[in-house]
Amino acid sequence: MSIDFNKKISSPSVEIVIQVRDKNGNPTGKTKTFGGESCRDACDWYNKQKPNKKKKRRKKKKEANK
């Protein structure tokens, strides 16, 4: 077995690992990872990971009959 030190494995300059949590804040054991070259790509990826809040529906008011 020979080891070749001339090969360069390029690693990404930005790596992010996020712990996935449930709605109560407890860890689920899952992780999400990102690796890339630019900070802008990392920022875009991070913003996509945020959960979307559901919009609350407003109840329609019943009109008073005259």
PDB file with one MODEL, atoms N, CA, C and O in Angstrom:
MODEL        1
ATOM      1  N   MET A   1       0.845  -1.168   0.000  1.00  0.00           N
ATOM      2  CA  MET A   1       0.000   0.000   0.000  1.00  0.00           C
ATOM      3  C   MET A   1       0.893   1.233   0.000  1.00  0.00           C
ATOM      4  O   MET A   1       1.814   1.337   0.810  1.00  0.00           O
ATOM      5  N   SER A   2       0.627   2.150  -0.891  1.00  0.00           N
ATOM      6  CA  SER A   2       1.419   3.374  -0.949  1.00  0.00           C
ATOM      7  C   SER A   2       0.526   4.579  -0.700  1.00  0.00           C
ATOM      8  O   SER A   2      -0.650   4.596  -1.064  1.00  0.00           O
ATOM      9  N   ILE A   3       1.103   5.558  -0.088  1.00  0.00           N
ATOM     10  CA  ILE A   3       0.386   6.795   0.203  1.00  0.00           C
ATOM     11  C   ILE A   3       0.939   7.878  -0.707  1.00  0.00           C
ATOM     12  O   ILE A   3       2.148   8.101  -0.769  1.00  0.00           O
ATOM     13  N   ASP A   4       0.046   8.540  -1.405  1.00  0.00           N
ATOM     14  CA  ASP A   4       0.442   9.598  -2.330  1.00  0.00           C
ATOM     15  C   ASP A   4       0.122  10.948  -1.702  1.00  0.00           C
ATOM     16  O   ASP A   4      -1.045  11.323  -1.589  1.00  0.00           O
ATOM     17  N   PHE A   5       1.155  11.677  -1.295  1.00  0.00           N
ATOM     18  CA  PHE A   5       0.975  12.971  -0.669  1.00  0.00           C
ATOM     19  C   PHE A   5       0.860  14.102  -1.685  1.00  0.00           C
ATOM     20  O   PHE A   5       0.617  15.247  -1.305  1.00  0.00           O
ATOM     21  N   ASN A   6       1.028  13.803  -2.960  1.00  0.00           N
ATOM     22  CA  ASN A   6       0.950  14.832  -3.990  1.00  0.00           C
ATOM     23  C   ASN A   6      -0.494  15.177  -4.345  1.00  0.00           C
ATOM     24  O   ASN A   6      -0.766  16.255  -4.872  1.00  0.00           O
ATOM     25  N   LYS A   7      -1.408  14.270  -4.059  1.00  0.00           N
ATOM     26  CA  LYS A   7      -2.811  14.545  -4.341  1.00  0.00           C
ATOM     27  C   LYS A   7      -3.334  15.516  -3.289  1.00  0.00           C
ATOM     28  O   LYS A   7      -3.184  15.300  -2.086  1.00  0.00           O
ATOM     29  N   LYS A   8      -3.939  16.570  -3.764  1.00  0.00           N
ATOM     30  CA  LYS A   8      -4.521  17.538  -2.841  1.00  0.00           C
ATOM     31  C   LYS A   8      -6.034  17.407  -2.903  1.00  0.00           C
ATOM     32  O   LYS A   8      -6.644  17.559  -3.961  1.00  0.00           O
ATOM     33  N   ILE A   9      -6.613  17.131  -1.777  1.00  0.00           N
ATOM     34  CA  ILE A   9      -8.059  17.063  -1.695  1.00  0.00           C
ATOM     35  C   ILE A   9      -8.535  18.433  -1.224  1.00  0.00           C
ATOM     36  O   ILE A   9      -8.213  18.876  -0.122  1.00  0.00           O
ATOM     37  N   SER A  10      -9.298  19.083  -2.074  1.00  0.00           N
ATOM     38  CA  SER A  10      -9.759  20.415  -1.698  1.00  0.00           C
ATOM     39  C   SER A  10     -10.983  20.285  -0.803  1.00  0.00           C
ATOM     40  O   SER A  10     -11.954  19.606  -1.138  1.00  0.00           O
ATOM     41  N   SER A  11     -10.914  20.934   0.312  1.00  0.00           N
ATOM     42  CA  SER A  11     -12.046  20.935   1.216  1.00  0.00           C
ATOM     43  C   SER A  11     -12.746  22.278   1.111  1.00  0.00           C
ATOM     44  O   SER A  11     -12.108  23.288   0.816  1.00  0.00           O
ATOM     45  N   PRO A  12     -14.036  22.299   1.348  1.00  0.00           N
ATOM     46  CA  PRO A  12     -14.746  23.571   1.241  1.00  0.00           C
ATOM     47  C   PRO A  12     -14.277  24.559   2.301  1.00  0.00           C
ATOM     48  O   PRO A  12     -13.876  24.171   3.399  1.00  0.00           O
ATOM     49  N   SER A  13     -14.335  25.837   1.955  1.00  0.00           N
ATOM     50  CA  SER A  13     -13.872  26.857   2.893  1.00  0.00           C
ATOM     51  C   SER A  13     -14.917  27.152   3.963  1.00  0.00           C
ATOM     52  O   SER A  13     -14.588  27.684   5.023  1.00  0.00           O
ATOM     53  N   VAL A  14     -16.179  26.809   3.690  1.00  0.00           N
ATOM     54  CA  VAL A  14     -17.254  27.038   4.658  1.00  0.00           C
ATOM     55  C   VAL A  14     -17.977  25.722   4.892  1.00  0.00           C
ATOM     56  O   VAL A  14     -18.450  25.092   3.946  1.00  0.00           O
ATOM     57  N   GLU A  15     -18.066  25.307   6.143  1.00  0.00           N
ATOM     58  CA  GLU A  15     -18.833  24.115   6.498  1.00  0.00           C
ATOM     59  C   GLU A  15     -19.748  24.461   7.665  1.00  0.00           C
ATOM     60  O   GLU A  15     -19.315  25.060   8.650  1.00  0.00           O
ATOM     61  N   ILE A  16     -21.019  24.078   7.545  1.00  0.00           N
ATOM     62  CA  ILE A  16     -21.993  24.341   8.595  1.00  0.00           C
ATOM     63  C   ILE A  16     -22.705  23.036   8.923  1.00  0.00           C
ATOM     64  O   ILE A  16     -23.137  22.314   8.024  1.00  0.00           O
ATOM     65  N   VAL A  17     -22.826  22.738  10.210  1.00  0.00           N
ATOM     66  CA  VAL A  17     -23.597  21.584  10.672  1.00  0.00           C
ATOM     67  C   VAL A  17     -24.626  22.107  11.668  1.00  0.00           C
ATOM     68  O   VAL A  17     -24.281  22.758  12.655  1.00  0.00           O
ATOM     69  N   ILE A  18     -25.896  21.811  11.393  1.00  0.00           N
ATOM     70  CA  ILE A  18     -26.983  22.296  12.240  1.00  0.00           C
ATOM     71  C   ILE A  18     -27.696  21.112  12.860  1.00  0.00           C
ATOM     72  O   ILE A  18     -28.003  20.135  12.176  1.00  0.00           O
ATOM     73  N   GLN A  19     -27.960  21.197  14.155  1.00  0.00           N
ATOM     74  CA  GLN A  19     -28.718  20.177  14.882  1.00  0.00           C
ATOM     75  C   GLN A  19     -30.205  20.453  14.679  1.00  0.00           C
ATOM     76  O   GLN A  19     -30.672  21.568  14.913  1.00  0.00           O
ATOM     77  N   VAL A  20     -30.943  19.437  14.244  1.00  0.00           N
ATOM     78  CA  VAL A  20     -32.377  19.592  14.029  1.00  0.00           C
ATOM     79  C   VAL A  20     -33.093  19.406  15.367  1.00  0.00           C
ATOM     80  O   VAL A  20     -32.811  18.468  16.113  1.00  0.00           O
ATOM     81  N   ARG A  21     -34.020  20.314  15.653  1.00  0.00           N
ATOM     82  CA  ARG A  21     -34.776  20.259  16.912  1.00  0.00           C
ATOM     83  C   ARG A  21     -36.269  20.257  16.621  1.00  0.00           C
ATOM     84  O   ARG A  21     -36.718  20.735  15.579  1.00  0.00           O
ATOM     85  N   ASP A  22     -37.030  19.707  17.567  1.00  0.00           N
ATOM     86  CA  ASP A  22     -38.480  19.695  17.392  1.00  0.00           C
ATOM     87  C   ASP A  22     -39.086  21.007  17.874  1.00  0.00           C
ATOM     88  O   ASP A  22     -38.364  21.935  18.240  1.00  0.00           O
ATOM     89  N   LYS A  23     -40.421  21.079  17.872  1.00  0.00           N
ATOM     90  CA  LYS A  23     -41.073  22.351  18.211  1.00  0.00           C
ATOM     91  C   LYS A  23     -40.855  22.767  19.660  1.00  0.00           C
ATOM     92  O   LYS A  23     -41.010  23.944  19.988  1.00  0.00           O
ATOM     93  N   ASN A  24     -40.496  21.822  20.539  1.00  0.00           N
ATOM     94  CA  ASN A  24     -40.246  22.147  21.939  1.00  0.00           C
ATOM     95  C   ASN A  24     -38.787  22.488  22.206  1.00  0.00           C
ATOM     96  O   ASN A  24     -38.439  22.857  23.327  1.00  0.00           O
ATOM     97  N   GLY A  25     -37.924  22.371  21.195  1.00  0.00           N
ATOM     98  CA  GLY A  25     -36.512  22.699  21.354  1.00  0.00           C
ATOM     99  C   GLY A  25     -35.637  21.523  21.710  1.00  0.00           C
ATOM    100  O   GLY A  25     -34.448  21.697  21.975  1.00  0.00           O
ATOM    101  N   ASN A  26     -36.204  20.319  21.723  1.00  0.00           N
ATOM    102  CA  ASN A  26     -35.420  19.127  22.039  1.00  0.00           C
ATOM    103  C   ASN A  26     -34.735  18.599  20.778  1.00  0.00           C
ATOM    104  O   ASN A  26     -35.352  18.596  19.713  1.00  0.00           O
ATOM    105  N   PRO A  27     -33.480  18.155  20.865  1.00  0.00           N
ATOM    106  CA  PRO A  27     -32.790  17.635  19.675  1.00  0.00           C
ATOM    107  C   PRO A  27     -33.429  16.330  19.199  1.00  0.00           C
ATOM    108  O   PRO A  27     -33.816  15.483  20.004  1.00  0.00           O
ATOM    109  N   THR A  28     -33.532  16.186  17.871  1.00  0.00           N
ATOM    110  CA  THR A  28     -34.137  14.986  17.295  1.00  0.00           C
ATOM    111  C   THR A  28     -33.094  13.931  16.941  1.00  0.00           C
ATOM    112  O   THR A  28     -33.448  12.787  16.657  1.00  0.00           O
ATOM    113  N   GLY A  29     -31.821  14.297  16.954  1.00  0.00           N
ATOM    114  CA  GLY A  29     -30.768  13.361  16.578  1.00  0.00           C
ATOM    115  C   GLY A  29     -30.359  13.491  15.126  1.00  0.00           C
ATOM    116  O   GLY A  29     -29.395  12.853  14.701  1.00  0.00           O
ATOM    117  N   LYS A  30     -31.069  14.301  14.352  1.00  0.00           N
ATOM    118  CA  LYS A  30     -30.732  14.517  12.944  1.00  0.00           C
ATOM    119  C   LYS A  30     -29.917  15.793  12.812  1.00  0.00           C
ATOM    120  O   LYS A  30     -30.035  16.704  13.633  1.00  0.00           O
ATOM    121  N   THR A  31     -29.088  15.854  11.772  1.00  0.00           N
ATOM    122  CA  THR A  31     -28.316  17.053  11.485  1.00  0.00           C
ATOM    123  C   THR A  31     -28.470  17.425  10.019  1.00  0.00           C
ATOM    124  O   THR A  31     -28.758  16.571   9.180  1.00  0.00           O
ATOM    125  N   LYS A  32     -28.277  18.698   9.716  1.00  0.00           N
ATOM    126  CA  LYS A  32     -28.243  19.194   8.340  1.00  0.00           C
ATOM    127  C   LYS A  32     -26.867  19.796   8.130  1.00  0.00           C
ATOM    128  O   LYS A  32     -26.382  20.542   8.981  1.00  0.00           O
ATOM    129  N   THR A  33     -26.231  19.485   7.009  1.00  0.00           N
ATOM    130  CA  THR A  33     -24.884  19.981   6.751  1.00  0.00           C
ATOM    131  C   THR A  33     -24.839  20.751   5.437  1.00  0.00           C
ATOM    132  O   THR A  33     -25.635  20.519   4.527  1.00  0.00           O
ATOM    133  N   PHE A  34     -23.892  21.667   5.369  1.00  0.00           N
ATOM    134  CA  PHE A  34     -23.631  22.428   4.151  1.00  0.00           C
ATOM    135  C   PHE A  34     -22.143  22.653   4.046  1.00  0.00           C
ATOM    136  O   PHE A  34     -21.480  22.954   5.039  1.00  0.00           O
ATOM    137  N   GLY A  35     -21.615  22.507   2.848  1.00  0.00           N
ATOM    138  CA  GLY A  35     -20.217  22.807   2.587  1.00  0.00           C
ATOM    139  C   GLY A  35     -20.115  23.531   1.260  1.00  0.00           C
ATOM    140  O   GLY A  35     -20.698  23.089   0.270  1.00  0.00           O
ATOM    141  N   GLY A  36     -19.391  24.626   1.223  1.00  0.00           N
ATOM    142  CA  GLY A  36     -19.278  25.388  -0.003  1.00  0.00           C
ATOM    143  C   GLY A  36     -18.094  26.323   0.021  1.00  0.00           C
ATOM    144  O   GLY A  36     -17.344  26.380   0.995  1.00  0.00           O
ATOM    145  N   GLU A  37     -17.939  27.044  -1.050  1.00  0.00           N
ATOM    146  CA  GLU A  37     -16.799  27.936  -1.194  1.00  0.00           C
ATOM    147  C   GLU A  37     -17.116  29.380  -0.815  1.00  0.00           C
ATOM    148  O   GLU A  37     -16.228  30.119  -0.389  1.00  0.00           O
ATOM    149  N   SER A  38     -18.376  29.787  -0.967  1.00  0.00           N
ATOM    150  CA  SER A  38     -18.668  31.197  -0.713  1.00  0.00           C
ATOM    151  C   SER A  38     -19.577  31.358   0.491  1.00  0.00           C
ATOM    152  O   SER A  38     -20.430  30.513   0.764  1.00  0.00           O
ATOM    153  N   CYS A  39     -19.383  32.442   1.196  1.00  0.00           N
ATOM    154  CA  CYS A  39     -20.218  32.746   2.360  1.00  0.00           C
ATOM    155  C   CYS A  39     -21.632  33.110   1.936  1.00  0.00           C
ATOM    156  O   CYS A  39     -22.585  32.880   2.680  1.00  0.00           O
ATOM    157  N   ARG A  40     -21.769  33.670   0.760  1.00  0.00           N
ATOM    158  CA  ARG A  40     -23.098  34.044   0.251  1.00  0.00           C
ATOM    159  C   ARG A  40     -23.956  32.790   0.049  1.00  0.00           C
ATOM    160  O   ARG A  40     -25.139  32.790   0.387  1.00  0.00           O
ATOM    161  N   ASP A  41     -23.360  31.716  -0.504  1.00  0.00           N
ATOM    162  CA  ASP A  41     -24.103  30.462  -0.673  1.00  0.00           C
ATOM    163  C   ASP A  41     -24.505  29.893   0.679  1.00  0.00           C
ATOM    164  O   ASP A  41     -25.609  29.369   0.825  1.00  0.00           O
ATOM    165  N   ALA A  42     -23.628  29.989   1.663  1.00  0.00           N
ATOM    166  CA  ALA A  42     -23.923  29.488   2.999  1.00  0.00           C
ATOM    167  C   ALA A  42     -25.070  30.286   3.616  1.00  0.00           C
ATOM    168  O   ALA A  42     -25.945  29.717   4.270  1.00  0.00           O
ATOM    169  N   CYS A  43     -25.066  31.583   3.411  1.00  0.00           N
ATOM    170  CA  CYS A  43     -26.131  32.438   3.936  1.00  0.00           C
ATOM    171  C   CYS A  43     -27.469  32.088   3.283  1.00  0.00           C
ATOM    172  O   CYS A  43     -28.488  32.003   3.968  1.00  0.00           O
ATOM    173  N   ASP A  44     -27.470  31.886   1.973  1.00  0.00           N
ATOM    174  CA  ASP A  44     -28.696  31.507   1.269  1.00  0.00           C
ATOM    175  C   ASP A  44     -29.218  30.165   1.763  1.00  0.00           C
ATOM    176  O   ASP A  44     -30.421  30.004   1.970  1.00  0.00           O
ATOM    177  N   TRP A  45     -28.315  29.196   1.955  1.00  0.00           N
ATOM    178  CA  TRP A  45     -28.705  27.871   2.450  1.00  0.00           C
ATOM    179  C   TRP A  45     -29.293  27.984   3.847  1.00  0.00           C
ATOM    180  O   TRP A  45     -30.311  27.357   4.140  1.00  0.00           O
ATOM    181  N   TYR A  46     -28.669  28.771   4.709  1.00  0.00           N
ATOM    182  CA  TYR A  46     -29.138  28.923   6.084  1.00  0.00           C
ATOM    183  C   TYR A  46     -30.533  29.544   6.127  1.00  0.00           C
ATOM    184  O   TYR A  46     -31.383  29.116   6.908  1.00  0.00           O
ATOM    185  N   ASN A  47     -30.765  30.551   5.288  1.00  0.00           N
ATOM    186  CA  ASN A  47     -32.073  31.205   5.268  1.00  0.00           C
ATOM    187  C   ASN A  47     -33.165  30.266   4.772  1.00  0.00           C
ATOM    188  O   ASN A  47     -34.324  30.418   5.157  1.00  0.00           O
ATOM    189  N   LYS A  48     -32.821  29.301   3.926  1.00  0.00           N
ATOM    190  CA  LYS A  48     -33.802  28.327   3.452  1.00  0.00           C
ATOM    191  C   LYS A  48     -34.164  27.319   4.540  1.00  0.00           C
ATOM    192  O   LYS A  48     -35.224  26.697   4.465  1.00  0.00           O
ATOM    193  N   GLN A  49     -33.315  27.145   5.545  1.00  0.00           N
ATOM    194  CA  GLN A  49     -33.544  26.155   6.595  1.00  0.00           C
ATOM    195  C   GLN A  49     -34.530  26.628   7.654  1.00  0.00           C
ATOM    196  O   GLN A  49     -35.041  25.815   8.424  1.00  0.00           O
ATOM    197  N   LYS A  50     -34.802  27.915   7.705  1.00  0.00           N
ATOM    198  CA  LYS A  50     -35.713  28.444   8.717  1.00  0.00           C
ATOM    199  C   LYS A  50     -37.132  27.970   8.425  1.00  0.00           C
ATOM    200  O   LYS A  50     -37.570  28.016   7.275  1.00  0.00           O
ATOM    201  N   PRO A  51     -37.853  27.519   9.437  1.00  0.00           N
ATOM    202  CA  PRO A  51     -39.237  27.089   9.202  1.00  0.00           C
ATOM    203  C   PRO A  51     -40.137  28.287   8.933  1.00  0.00           C
ATOM    204  O   PRO A  51     -39.953  29.361   9.507  1.00  0.00           O
ATOM    205  N   ASN A  52     -41.099  28.089   8.064  1.00  0.00           N
ATOM    206  CA  ASN A  52     -42.056  29.147   7.760  1.00  0.00           C
ATOM    207  C   ASN A  52     -43.168  29.109   8.801  1.00  0.00           C
ATOM    208  O   ASN A  52     -43.734  28.052   9.076  1.00  0.00           O
ATOM    209  N   LYS A  53     -43.473  30.250   9.367  1.00  0.00           N
ATOM    210  CA  LYS A  53     -44.565  30.309  10.328  1.00  0.00           C
ATOM    211  C   LYS A  53     -45.890  30.325   9.579  1.00  0.00           C
ATOM    212  O   LYS A  53     -46.034  30.988   8.552  1.00  0.00           O
ATOM    213  N   LYS A  54     -46.850  29.587  10.111  1.00  0.00           N
ATOM    214  CA  LYS A  54     -48.163  29.553   9.490  1.00  0.00           C
ATOM    215  C   LYS A  54     -48.903  30.840   9.817  1.00  0.00           C
ATOM    216  O   LYS A  54     -48.819  31.355  10.931  1.00  0.00           O
ATOM    217  N   LYS A  55     -49.618  31.344   8.842  1.00  0.00           N
ATOM    218  CA  LYS A  55     -50.413  32.541   9.056  1.00  0.00           C
ATOM    219  C   LYS A  55     -51.691  32.148   9.780  1.00  0.00           C
ATOM    220  O   LYS A  55     -52.339  31.160   9.436  1.00  0.00           O
ATOM    221  N   LYS A  56     -52.039  32.931  10.777  1.00  0.00           N
ATOM    222  CA  LYS A  56     -53.276  32.677  11.516  1.00  0.00           C
ATOM    223  C   LYS A  56     -54.450  33.225  10.730  1.00  0.00           C
ATOM    224  O   LYS A  56     -54.422  34.352  10.237  1.00  0.00           O
ATOM    225  N   ARG A  57     -55.476  32.409  10.625  1.00  0.00           N
ATOM    226  CA  ARG A  57     -56.673  32.861   9.930  1.00  0.00           C
ATOM    227  C   ARG A  57     -57.535  33.678  10.878  1.00  0.00           C
ATOM    228  O   ARG A  57     -57.690  33.344  12.053  1.00  0.00           O
ATOM    229  N   ARG A  58     -58.076  34.729  10.353  1.00  0.00           N
ATOM    230  CA  ARG A  58     -58.971  35.565  11.142  1.00  0.00           C
ATOM    231  C   ARG A  58     -60.390  35.057  10.964  1.00  0.00           C
ATOM    232  O   ARG A  58     -60.819  34.752   9.851  1.00  0.00           O
ATOM    233  N   LYS A  59     -61.100  34.970  12.049  1.00  0.00           N
ATOM    234  CA  LYS A  59     -62.490  34.548  11.973  1.00  0.00           C
ATOM    235  C   LYS A  59     -63.323  35.690  11.418  1.00  0.00           C
ATOM    236  O   LYS A  59     -63.144  36.852  11.782  1.00  0.00           O
ATOM    237  N   LYS A  60     -64.231  35.333  10.538  1.00  0.00           N
ATOM    238  CA  LYS A  60     -65.116  36.350   9.968  1.00  0.00           C
ATOM    239  C   LYS A  60     -66.170  36.722  10.996  1.00  0.00           C
ATOM    240  O   LYS A  60     -66.771  35.860  11.637  1.00  0.00           O
ATOM    241  N   LYS A  61     -66.376  37.992  11.137  1.00  0.00           N
ATOM    242  CA  LYS A  61     -67.388  38.474  12.071  1.00  0.00           C
ATOM    243  C   LYS A  61     -68.769  38.366  11.411  1.00  0.00           C
ATOM    244  O   LYS A  61     -68.944  38.693  10.237  1.00  0.00           O
ATOM    245  N   LYS A  62     -69.727  37.904  12.190  1.00  0.00           N
ATOM    246  CA  LYS A  62     -71.081  37.822  11.672  1.00  0.00           C
ATOM    247  C   LYS A  62     -71.687  39.221  11.662  1.00  0.00           C
ATOM    248  O   LYS A  62     -71.567  39.988  12.618  1.00  0.00           O
ATOM    249  N   GLU A  63     -72.330  39.515  10.565  1.00  0.00           N
ATOM    250  CA  GLU A  63     -72.950  40.842  10.433  1.00  0.00           C
ATOM    251  C   GLU A  63     -74.225  40.903  11.274  1.00  0.00           C
ATOM    252  O   GLU A  63     -75.013  39.957  11.302  1.00  0.00           O
ATOM    253  N   ALA A  64     -74.404  41.982  11.926  1.00  0.00           N
ATOM    254  CA  ALA A  64     -75.610  42.172  12.734  1.00  0.00           C
ATOM    255  C   ALA A  64     -76.798  42.418  11.818  1.00  0.00           C
ATOM    256  O   ALA A  64     -76.768  43.301  10.961  1.00  0.00           O
ATOM    257  N   ASN A  65     -77.833  41.632  12.010  1.00  0.00           N
ATOM    258  CA  ASN A  65     -79.056  41.797  11.195  1.00  0.00           C
ATOM    259  C   ASN A  65     -79.898  42.922  11.779  1.00  0.00           C
ATOM    260  O   ASN A  65     -80.123  42.978  12.988  1.00  0.00           O
ATOM    261  N   LYS A  66     -80.356  43.811  10.919  1.00  0.00           N
ATOM    262  CA  LYS A  66     -81.172  44.939  11.365  1.00  0.00           C
ATOM    263  C   LYS A  66     -82.604  44.766  10.968  1.00  0.00           C
ATOM    264  O   LYS A  66     -83.434  45.625  11.263  1.00  0.00           O
TER     265      LYS A  66
ENDMDL
END
